């Protein structure tokens, strides 16, 4: 059996443990209170420090994406073709020479004229008349044939002259017969004179007019 003294010691031990436990709880509570922040350091928001959050305005919806389309064959065929001017609508570009008055006493040739020109067996033309080509002045050519004499006005634009035309004729034509053909102006086409030699060489020239010799 446990003695009375032993029971007293056991009781005192329980009392001491109880006190220690109670003391520890009180200490812990006091430490917790010491750790609380100072109420005076707390910042209480005032109306001036309150930030008002304003919602952002709604943004515009993005533009819809446009997907490029490839024209179909029917669309291509239905598209009208660009208009192309026809030859009749195009203005003719022809070197022209103004018609001038002929020498005194001469008569203008108003119709196509052939002097000393014949057709050969091959269907071409040859000069079959005797005669010569000369210059009365830089702007007037004289073509003499056994069938008559023609005076032709030579344009002097760009340094051209009767002497230049005569030099070209003499360098390319052959000796023998000579012929001359004249075509009066027609519409936009200026008057034209053609010298023809015995071998069928033809030298055309635009002229300012043609006349019969006085």
C-alpha positions in Angstrom: 0.0 0.0 0.0 1.1 3.5 -0.9 2.0 5.5 2.1 0.5 8.8 3.0 3.8 10.6 2.4 4.1 9.2 -1.1 0.5 10.4 -1.8 1.4 13.9 -0.6 4.5 14.0 -2.8 2.5 12.9 -5.8 -0.2 15.5 -5.1 2.4 18.2 -4.8 4.0 17.2 -8.1 0.6 17.4 -9.8 0.0 20.9 -8.3 3.4 22.1 -9.5 2.9 20.8 -13.0 -0.5 22.4 -13.1 0.9 25.7 -12.0 3.7 25.5 -14.5 1.2 24.8 -17.3 -1.0 27.7 -16.2 2.0 30.0 -16.0 3.2 29.0 -19.5 -0.2 29.7 -20.9 -0.4 33.1 -19.3 3.2 33.9 -20.6 2.2 32.8 -24.1 -0.8 35.0 -24.0 1.3 38.0 -22.8 3.8 37.4 -25.6 1.1 37.3 -28.2 -0.2 40.6 -26.9 3.3 42.2 -27.1 3.6 41.1 -30.7 0.4 43.0 -31.8 1.2 46.1 -33.9 0.9 49.5 -32.5 -2.6 50.8 -33.2 -1.3 54.3 -33.6 0.9 53.3 -36.6 -2.1 51.9 -38.5 -3.1 54.1 -41.5 -6.8 54.5 -41.9 -7.7 55.4 -45.5 -9.3 58.8 -45.8 -11.6 59.9 -48.7 -8.7 61.8 -50.2 -6.5 58.7 -50.4 -9.2 56.4 -51.8 -8.4 55.7 -55.5 -11.4 55.4 -57.6 -11.0 52.8 -60.4 -12.7 53.9 -63.6 -13.5 51.2 -66.1 -11.7 51.6 -69.4 -13.9 52.6 -72.4 -14.9 49.7 -74.6 -12.5 49.2 -77.6 -13.7 49.0 -81.1 -14.1 45.5 -82.4 -11.4 44.6 -84.9 -12.2 44.9 -88.6 -13.2 41.7 -90.2 -10.5 40.1 -92.3 -11.1 40.2 -96.1 -10.0 37.1 -97.9 -8.7 37.9 -101.4 -10.6 36.1 -104.1 -9.3 34.9 -107.4 -11.6 35.8 -110.4 -13.1 32.8 -112.1 -12.9 32.1 -115.8 -16.4 33.3 -116.3 -15.6 36.6 -114.6 -12.6 37.0 -116.9 -14.6 36.3 -120.0 -17.4 38.6 -118.9 -15.0 41.6 -118.4 -15.1 43.8 -121.5 -11.8 44.1 -123.4 -10.2 47.5 -123.7 -11.1 49.4 -126.8 -8.3 49.5 -129.4 -8.5 52.2 -132.0 -9.1 50.8 -135.5 -6.8 51.9 -138.4 -9.5 54.2 -139.6 -9.4 56.1 -136.3 -5.6 56.5 -136.5 -4.4 59.8 -137.9 -2.1 59.1 -140.9 1.5 60.2 -140.3 2.8 61.3 -143.7 5.6 63.6 -144.5 3.8 66.4 -146.3 5.0 69.4 -148.3 3.0 72.5 -148.8 1.7 73.3 -152.3 3.5 76.3 -153.7 3.0 78.4 -156.9 4.8 77.2 -160.0 7.1 79.2 -162.3 5.5 82.0 -164.3 3.7 80.8 -167.4 3.5 77.1 -166.1 0.3 75.1 -165.6 -0.2 72.9 -162.5 -0.7 69.2 -163.1 -4.0 68.4 -161.4 -4.3 64.8 -162.5 -1.9 61.8 -162.4 0.7 62.2 -165.2 3.0 59.6 -166.8 5.7 60.7 -169.3 8.0 58.2 -170.9 7.0 55.3 -168.5 6.2 51.9 -170.0 5.3 48.5 -168.5 7.8 45.6 -169.1 7.2 41.9 -169.6 7.6 41.2 -165.8 4.8 43.7 -164.9 7.2 46.4 -163.7 7.8 49.8 -165.1 10.8 51.2 -167.0 11.8 54.6 -168.4 11.6 54.5 -172.2 12.1 58.1 -173.2 15.2 60.1 -173.9 15.7 63.0 -171.7 17.5 64.4 -168.7 17.1 65.6 -165.1 18.4 69.1 -164.0 17.8 71.7 -161.3 16.6 75.2 -162.1 17.3 76.2 -158.5 17.6 74.4 -155.1 13.8 74.2 -154.9 12.8 73.4 -158.5 13.6 70.2 -160.5 13.2 70.0 -164.3 12.6 66.6 -165.9 12.8 66.6 -169.7 11.5 63.7 -171.7 10.6 63.3 -175.4 6.9 63.4 -174.4 7.1 66.6 -172.4 8.8 68.5 -169.6 7.7 68.5 -165.9 8.8 71.0 -163.3 8.6 69.8 -159.7 8.9 71.7 -156.4 11.5 70.1 -154.1 11.1 70.6 -150.3 14.1 72.1 -148.7 13.3 70.9 -145.1 16.1 69.2 -143.2 18.8 70.4 -145.7 17.2 68.5 -148.6 17.3 70.2 -152.0 17.0 69.6 -155.8 20.8 69.1 -156.0 20.7 66.4 -153.2 17.9 64.6 -155.0 19.7 64.9 -158.4 22.9 63.5 -156.9 21.0 60.5 -155.5 19.4 59.9 -158.8 22.6 60.0 -160.8 24.4 57.6 -158.3 21.7 54.9 -158.6 20.1 55.2 -162.0 21.4 53.5 -165.1 22.0 55.2 -168.5 19.4 54.9 -171.2 15.8 55.7 -171.1 14.0 57.9 -168.5 10.5 58.4 -167.4 8.6 60.4 -164.8 5.3 59.8 -162.9 3.4 62.4 -160.9 0.6 61.8 -158.4 -1.2 64.9 -157.1 -2.0 65.2 -153.4 -5.0 63.2 -152.1 -6.3 63.7 -148.6 -3.4 63.4 -146.2 -1.1 62.1 -148.8 1.2 64.8 -150.3 2.1 65.1 -153.9 4.7 62.6 -155.2 7.1 62.5 -158.1 8.8 59.3 -159.3 11.8 59.1 -161.6 12.1 55.8 -163.5 15.2 54.6 -165.3 15.6 52.0 -168.2 16.3 49.2 -165.7 13.2 49.8 -163.6 14.8 51.7 -160.8 12.3 54.1 -159.2 13.2 57.0 -157.0 10.2 58.5 -155.3 10.1 62.0 -153.8 7.5 64.0 -152.0 7.1 67.4 -153.8 5.4 70.7 -153.2 3.7 70.5 -156.6 4.3 69.8 -160.3 3.7 71.9 -163.4 4.1 71.8 -167.2 7.0 73.8 -168.5 6.1 77.2 -170.2 
